[in-house]
Amino acid sequence: MKTARDVLNELRWRAGDRLGEAVLFYRDRARPEGHRLIRGPEIIELERRYFTVAAGRLPYYKIERIEVAGEVVFERPSGR
């Protein structure tokens, strides 16, 4: 099973740089809906354990789902 990091790296390097089309559903308990959306163009760098956006470094394990053009390309199994 591929990790969120694997999928993001594939989108950047193997899929013709489709990372800009990605939408990440990032778990955030501080928000009423329980997650926040991070768009691909917001991602500055993909590191080993974290990815970087303007607000800081975020861990991959909080990514719940990744969609590209409306298609789910990663979904974390329920039951974490």
RAGI-V92652 format. One record per backbone hydrogen bond with DSSP energy under -0.5 kcal/mol. NH is the residue of the N-H (numbers start at 0). CO is the residue of the C=O. If there is no record, write none. Layout:
BEGIN
NH_CO ; NH_CO
END
This chain:
BEGIN
6_2 ; 7_3 ; 8_4 ; 9_5 ; 10_6 ; 11_7 ; 12_8 ; 13_9 ; 14_9 ; 17_10 ; 18_10 ; 19_16 ; 20_17 ; 21_18 ; 22_66 ; 23_37 ; 24_64 ; 25_23 ; 25_35 ; 26_24 ; 26_61 ; 27_33 ; 30_27 ; 33_30 ; 35_25 ; 37_23 ; 39_21 ; 40_19 ; 41_38 ; 42_39 ; 43_51 ; 44_51 ; 46_44 ; 46_49 ; 50_57 ; 51_44 ; 52_55 ; 55_52 ; 57_50 ; 59_48 ; 61_58 ; 62_59 ; 63_24 ; 63_61 ; 64_24 ; 65_73 ; 66_22 ; 67_70 ; 68_20 ; 70_67 ; 72_65 ; 72_70 ; 73_65 ; 75_63 ; 79_76
END
